[in-house]
């Protein structure tokens, strides 16, 4: 038997590794036809995510409770999954004012893996445990393992360690019946099926993972008072576009003039929630204060 034959057989059984019959002749098609096929396959992602909403909701509620109690949400992933986790977490500070110390990313290969492949990193089971110990992961935190295959050793090790210290866990995967699903307290399985390019989970699986993390982190932003209506009152206006958006938010929430909104924002260091409170004359801060 060839070396690693058992591993190859296991991988071949995964939906994300199966050849897509609809794209067997992909390389011989025109550009327009290829674009249409990719778009057709992408259109299957949102319905697949919708089927997983009950589990996504469970994870989102745990994430919000954890956050509001002072705990942290850990994202753990490798390759595309790790990069998607990093992107989602990095966008929370400018969007909601949520610091990087509250959504923590443990990525196989570290930061350098964002732009380059780090050989063997996803197979390492000691590094994630070491990093989680160093970060002080505890039962007060919540760990989400992101693995399209559901079998990435790096992520499985993190899930097992989190379970051992009493931390609630969830996984986001695109295959059913995997080890990740067995370990995690909440298994979010988004069945996106075979990829356009066989095994290229940066495509449909990656899109599904980003959608799921968007839903969870956005819910945390809403429940922690960083959204009023659909306005980002926790946003950090770090450039001209965002400062202008902040002005519009204050005007909308208080019916004040642009001049009044700018004055309030400048006096509060561009803290939108405090500017709103200042304009409407409330004592202290608004209900969205954090």
C-alpha positions, 0 to 999 in steps of 0.5 A: 500500500502506498504511503499515506494511502489511507489519508488519500482515501479519507480525503477523496470521500470529502464533498469539497474534494470530489470532482465537480461534474459540471466543470469537467471541461472547464479549461476548454470553455470561453471566458464568459462560460467560465464566469457563468459557471463560477457564478452559478456555483457561487449562487449555491452558497447562500442557500447552504448557509441558510440551512445552517442558520439554527447552528449559526444562531446558537454560536452567535448567541454564545459569542455575544454572551461571552463577549458581554461577560468580558470573555474573548472569541478565538478564531482558529484556522489554517490556509484559506480558513485562517486568512478568512478568520483574520480578515473578519477579526481585523475588520471589527475594530474599524467597524464596531470599535472591537479591539483585537484583544477581544477577537483573537486569531490563532492561524497556522503559520502565523501572520506570515501565512497571510501572504505565503504558504507555510509548509506543514503548518496545518499539520502541527498539533503542538503550536495551537495548544502552545498559543492558546495556553500562552493566550490564557484560553479559559472557560470564560472564552469561546473558540471557533475552529474554521476548517473546510475539510473538517479534519485539519490537525491544527484546528482539531488540536485547538478544539480538543484543548479548548474542550479540556479547559472548559471553553465552549467550542464551535466549528465551521466546516463544509463537510459532514461527519468529520472529526471537527463536527464530533469534537465541537459543541456546536457544529456548523456544517455548510454543505457547499459541495464540490468546488469549481476547481477540484479541492480549491476550497478558497472558492465556495467553501471560503465564501461560506466561511466568511458569510458565517463569521460575518453573521456571528461577529456582526451579531456580537457588534449588535448585541454589544450596543455598537449598532443602533437601528442599522447604523454603526455607532461604534465605528471608528472614523479614521478617514474622510469617508468614515468621518462623513458617514459619522456625520450622517449617522449623527444627523439621522439619529438626532435630526440635527444639522450637519454643523451640529453633528460635526461639532458634537463629533469633534467635541467627543473625539469622533465617538459617535455614540457620545456625539449622539448623546451630546446632541440630544442632551442626555446625561452621560452616554447613549444606550449604545455606549460601550 
